[in-house]
Amino acid sequence: MITGIDIGYGYTKIVTFDGKYNRKFIFPSLVSKYIPERSFKESFEVIHVNGRKYIVGEDVDGSTKAGFNFTATEEYIAIVGYSLSKITAFKKVIVLGLPPQAYDDARIQHLKEVIMKMEVRTEDGTKIYMPSTIEFVPQGAGIFFSHLTTGNGASDFSKTVAVVDIGYHTMDIVLFDDEYYKAHMARSYPLGVKSLYSMVRDAYIKKYGIFLSQDNDRIVERLLKYGKISPVILPEGDHDKHTIDTEEILNEYYLGRVKKSIAEYVSDATENGYVVEKVVFGGGGISYMGGLSRDSVVVDPLFANARGFMEYGLKL
């Protein structure tokens, strides 16, 4: 079983291949040491890391999201263990991602050692065995590997390709030139969907004077999708939906910054001797990018990194 695990700041995506079929899973990248009391017939999974209990995913309070400096912690291992608990077949290889700015040989070796030393078990005491082969690749590289193996991407194998990965906290851009990853050209920008969500929250507060919790992105996601929501608390007799012009926020503020940053990156690449022949987009935030040509967006962009990690694992 080859498994790609993309632990994002918003969601963790998993793609596996057992020699015949691909399977995929997704859950929020939430982890907590706080284990709530179970009510009647309520169930949730508990992961033990070195004897300490954690809950992961949907059952966690939204305030305990994965964040920066997260790798190598017990919470990180709890998410890896929870991911592996979803896979019943023997796990031969797992491939995970690291932010481009954190990708270096010393950090990778340290992470491998930490993961292999951790004792991870399910709630009933069953040990979750780590595969003998654990590899890391830069976030965004998975999108490139996925692009090459889906759609018409194979023709871009020998081109100079910039890969734009729009995640939760950041927008990462990495460069491949004639199939080789150019580490010195990796860049990260504070333009993940979190910045878009903040713009929507600010507009909502300004218009209605109601604060939308930072811990609940789903309300903001509904505003971005539909442009309106039914607030939980409204003045007596006020039953109208609250509306926000999210199209204006997207087009005039957020997307303008994204496109400007990409243009500056392409110019920077040219100054460094690379003529970008193609820009490929992926990541969960790509759903907010309108007007892109079909062949510039990787197939199934939300799972593209995880799928690309899996594809990389197949070649090990």
N, C-alpha and C positions, 0 to 999 in steps of 0.2 A: 504494500500500500504506500503510495507516494502522496504526501499531503502538503499543500501550500496554505499557510496561515498568515493572513494580513491583519495584524492588530492595529486598527486605526483608533484615533482619539474619539470617534463617534461610534463606530461599529467594528466588530471583528468578523471577517469573512474567511470561510474555509472552503477549499476545493480539494477533493481527493480523487485519486485514480487507482482502481484495484486491478488493472490489467485489462479491464473490459469496459467499465462504466465510470463516468465522472459523477460525483455527487457534490452538492454544495450546501453550506449552512451559513446562517448569519445570526448574530445576537449583539446587543449593545455592549460596548466595552466598559462595563460597569463592574466594580468589584468592591466588596466591603467586608470588614471583620465583624460588623454588627450582624448577628444572626437573630432575626425576629422570632417571636414565639409563633408556632404553627397553630392556626385556628382549625376548626373541625374540617377534616378532609382536605386541608390545604397542604400542598407539597411543593418543595423546592430542593434543588440539589446543593449539597455542601461539599466543597473541595478542601481537603486537608493538605497543607504545605508545611513540612517539618513539624507536624503536630498541631499547627494553628488552623482554625477554621475560617473559611471564606465562602461567601456566596457570590455568584457571578451572573451577569446577564440581566434578564427581564425582572428578576425578583429583587434587584438592588435599588435602593433609593437613588434618584437621579443626581444627587449631589456628589457622588463618589465616582466621577469619571476618570478614566485613564488620562494621564497628563504627561508633560515633559519630564525628563529624568525618571522615567517609569521602568525602563528595561533593567533587568537584573534584580528587581525587587521581588519579594514573595508574592505581591499582588499580580505582577506580570506572569510569574510562574503559575499562579492560580488560573489565569486566563488560558495559558497554554495547556494546563492540565484539563481544564473544563473542555477545551476544544478537542483534545485527544479522547476524552471520555465519550464523545459523540461518535467515535469511530470504533467499531467492534472488531474489524479485521486487524491482523498484525501490521504494525506500523514500521515500515522499513526506513523511510526517509521523511523528515519534515524540513521545509524551507520557510524561513520567516524573513520579514523585511526590517530594515533600519532606516531612519531618516537619513538622507544623503549627507547631511553635515555631521552625523554621528558614525558614519561608516568608515572604520579603519580596522586594520588587522589585529591590533592589540585589544580593542574593545570586543571584537568578534570572538577572539580566543577566550577572553574573560567570560563572556556570556555563555559560551559553550560549557565551560567548566562549572559555572554557577548552576546552569540547568541540569547538568548530569549529576551534581551533588545533592540536589533537592530531592526530598522524599515526598511524593505526591500520591494521595490516596482519595478514593471516593468516601462518602459518608459511612458506608458499611465496612470500610477497612480494606477494600480491594485496591491493590497497588496499581497506579497508572505508570506503565513503563515508558520511558523515553526511548525513541529510536536510537539505533547505533550511529546513524548519520544525521547530524543537524547542521544545516547551512544557513547563511544569511546573505541576502542581496539588498541593494539599495531600493528604497521605495521609489516607484516610478519605473525601475528596470523591469519589474513584473509586467507592467503595462506594455512595454516594448516586446518582451518575449511572447505575451499573449497576442499582440498585434501581428507578429510574424507567423503565428500558427492559426489565425482565424481570418475570415473574410479574404480580402485581396492583399493582406499585409506582407506575404512572402516576397513580393517584388521590391520591398523596401529594405531587404536584408543588407545590402551593401551601400545604402545611401547614408547621408548625414541627417539624422533624425533627432529633433528635439521632442521630448516627451513631457507633457504637462499633466501633472497629477494634482487635481483639486480635492483636498481632503478637508478635515474639520478645522484644524488650526491653521494650516499652511497650504499654500500652493507651491509645490516643488517642481522644478524643471531640471531634467537630466538630459545629457547628450550622448548619442551613440554615433560614432563615425566609422563606417565600414565594419559594422557589427561590434566594435570595441567601445566599452564604456569609458567616458572621459571624466574621471572623478573631479578634476580641477574646474570643470564647467558646471558642476552641480550648484544649484541655487535654491534658496527657500524664501518665500515672500509671505507676509502676514495677511494673506488673502484667501484663507480657507473659508468655508461657508459660515464659520462662527462670526466673521466680520460682517457678512451679509445679514445674519440673524440679528446682530447688534444694531444695524441700520434700521431693520424692520421694527425692533423693539423701541428704538428711539422715536421713530415716526408715530408709533402707536401711543406711546406716552404723551407725546406732544399734542396729538389730536384728541385723545380721550382722557388723559390724566390717570390712566390705569397702568400699573407696572406689570409687565409680563415676566414671570420668574426666569432667571438665568438657568434654573435647573430643569426646565421643561421646554425642550426645543420643538416638541410636536405641535404646540399651538402656533409657533412661528412658521413651521412647515406648512400648516393648513392655510395660513394667511398667504404664503407664497404660492401655494397651489391654487387656491380659490379666490384670494383677494378679500375674503371676509370670514368672520367667525361669529359664533353666538357666545358672548361672554357669560361666564358663570354668574357674575354679580352685575346686575343692571339696576339703574334707578327705577323705583316703583312705576309701573305703567309703561316703561320703555322696553319694548320687545323687538326692536329692530336689530338686525345684525350690524356689527361693527365692520367697517370696510377700510382698507388701506390700499393706496395705489402702489402695489408692489412692482408693477411693470416699470414705473418711473424710477423706483429705487434700483431695480436691477439694471436697467438700460443706461441711466444717466450717472449713476454713482458706482455700483459694484463692477459691472461688466466693463465700464470705461477704464477702471483701474487695472483690471485683469488684462485687458487687451494692450494697454500701455506697457505693462510690465513684460508681457511676452514680446512685444516689439523691441523693447530695450534689450531683452535677452538675446534675441536674434542678432541685433546690432553688435552686442558684446561678443557673441560667437564669431562674427565676421572679423572683428578686430583681433581675435585670437587665432585666426586662420581657418575657421570652419564656415563653410557656406551651407546654411541649413536648407535642405531640399524639401523637408516635410516636417510638419508639426502634428503630433498625434496626441489626442486628448483622452483622459480616463479619470477614474476616481468618482466617488459618490456625488461630488459637487458639480459634475458635468451636466446633471439634469437641469441646471439653471442657465446653461450656456446655449442660447438660441442662435440660429443662423449658421451653424457649422456644417461643412460638407459631410456627407455620410461616410466617406472613406477616411476622414480625419479623426473620427471617433471610434475607439476600439469597441469591439463587440462586447456587450454586457459590461459596461464600464465600471459598475459598482464592484464586480467580482474580478476585474481584469488583473489587478496585482496578485491576488491569491491564485488565479488560474495560471498566470505567468510564473509564479513561484513553483507551482506544481510542474509546469513544463520544464523548468530548469532542473527540478529534481529528477525528472525522467532521464536526463542526460548524464547524471552522476554515475 
